[in-house]
């Protein structure tokens, strides 16, 4: 039997995994799905339909990122006034049993993975 899609909202500020590698550890808050659910933060009924528990999440779109490569682009070609940003908003995720803690003796835990493209944003100088 096929598993249903799981919808989650990225909450809080993602934590950089290591400096300058353009990868983050996200906090995902699962969202209950209802036919009349608006995915707008301004909808007063939205908060009542959000699950309060959170799970850690990793973006598969960031797995290839490192200090010299961001989404297939040479990081040296990104103008200095621009930055690579973690994704935000809502994602479709899959549950995973992985090690999310960076400690060497960390135990696996339930979390999730999802796919999103990082924005490269800034101002021209």
C-alpha positions as CSV (number, residue, x, y, z in Angstrom):
1,X,0.0,0.0,0.0
2,X,1.3,3.4,-0.9
3,X,2.1,5.8,2.0
4,X,0.3,9.1,1.9
5,X,2.3,12.3,1.3
6,X,3.3,14.0,4.5
7,X,3.1,17.8,4.6
8,X,5.2,19.7,7.0
9,X,6.1,23.3,7.8
10,X,9.7,24.4,8.3
11,X,9.7,26.3,11.6
12,X,12.4,28.3,13.4
13,X,15.8,29.1,12.0
14,X,17.6,26.1,10.4
15,X,21.0,25.2,12.0
16,X,24.0,25.2,9.7
17,X,25.5,21.7,9.6
18,X,29.1,23.0,9.2
19,X,30.4,26.4,8.1
20,X,30.2,27.3,4.5
21,X,28.9,24.0,3.2
22,X,25.4,25.3,2.4
23,X,23.6,22.5,4.3
24,X,21.2,23.0,7.2
25,X,19.4,20.9,9.8
26,X,15.7,21.8,9.6
27,X,12.9,21.5,12.2
28,X,9.7,20.2,10.6
29,X,6.3,20.6,12.1
30,X,3.9,18.0,10.5
31,X,0.6,19.5,9.3
32,X,-2.7,17.7,9.4
33,X,-4.4,17.7,6.0
34,X,-8.0,18.8,5.7
35,X,-9.9,19.6,2.5
36,X,-10.5,23.2,3.6
37,X,-7.0,23.8,5.0
38,X,-5.4,27.0,3.9
39,X,-1.6,26.9,4.0
40,X,-1.5,30.6,4.9
41,X,0.1,31.6,8.2
42,X,-2.6,34.3,8.5
43,X,-5.5,31.8,8.5
44,X,-6.8,31.8,12.1
45,X,-7.8,28.1,11.8
46,X,-4.3,27.1,10.7
47,X,-2.7,26.9,14.1
48,X,-5.4,24.6,15.4
49,X,-4.7,22.1,12.6
50,X,-0.9,21.9,13.0
51,X,0.6,19.0,15.0
52,X,2.6,20.4,17.9
53,X,5.4,17.8,17.8
54,X,8.4,18.5,15.6
55,X,10.9,16.3,13.8
56,X,14.4,17.0,12.5
57,X,14.8,17.1,8.7
58,X,17.4,17.1,6.0
59,X,17.1,18.6,2.5
60,X,18.1,16.1,-0.2
61,X,18.7,19.1,-2.5
62,X,21.6,20.1,-0.3
63,X,23.4,16.8,-0.1
64,X,25.7,17.8,-3.0
65,X,26.4,21.3,-1.6
66,X,29.9,22.1,-0.3
67,X,32.2,25.1,0.0
68,X,32.8,25.1,-3.8
69,X,29.5,23.8,-5.2
70,X,25.9,25.0,-4.6
71,X,23.2,23.2,-6.5
72,X,25.5,22.5,-9.4
73,X,26.9,26.1,-9.4
74,X,30.5,27.1,-8.7
75,X,30.3,28.9,-5.4
76,X,33.0,31.3,-6.6
77,X,30.6,32.6,-9.3
78,X,28.0,33.7,-6.8
79,X,28.4,37.5,-6.3
80,X,29.8,38.4,-2.9
81,X,26.7,40.5,-2.1
82,X,24.5,37.3,-2.5
83,X,24.0,34.5,-0.1
84,X,22.7,30.9,-0.3
85,X,19.7,30.6,1.9
86,X,18.1,27.6,3.6
87,X,14.6,26.9,2.3
88,X,11.5,27.9,4.1
89,X,7.8,27.3,3.9
90,X,6.0,23.9,3.4
91,X,7.5,20.7,2.2
92,X,6.4,17.1,1.3
93,X,8.6,14.8,3.4
94,X,9.3,11.2,4.0
95,X,10.0,9.7,7.4
96,X,13.5,8.4,8.0
97,X,15.5,6.7,10.8
98,X,18.9,8.5,10.7
99,X,21.5,10.1,12.8
100,X,20.8,13.8,13.0
101,X,23.0,14.8,15.9
102,X,26.5,15.6,15.0
103,X,28.0,14.0,18.1
104,X,30.3,11.0,17.4
105,X,28.3,8.7,19.7
106,X,24.8,10.0,18.6
107,X,21.9,7.5,18.3
108,X,19.6,7.2,15.3
109,X,16.2,8.9,15.6
110,X,13.1,9.4,13.7
111,X,13.2,12.4,11.4
112,X,12.6,13.1,7.8
113,X,14.1,14.1,4.5
114,X,12.6,16.3,1.7
115,X,13.7,18.0,-1.5
116,X,13.9,21.8,-2.0
117,X,16.1,24.2,-4.0
118,X,18.0,26.8,-2.1
119,X,17.5,30.4,-3.0
120,X,20.5,32.5,-3.9
121,X,19.5,36.0,-3.0
122,X,21.0,39.4,-2.4
123,X,21.5,42.8,-3.9
124,X,23.7,44.1,-6.7
125,X,26.6,46.3,-5.7
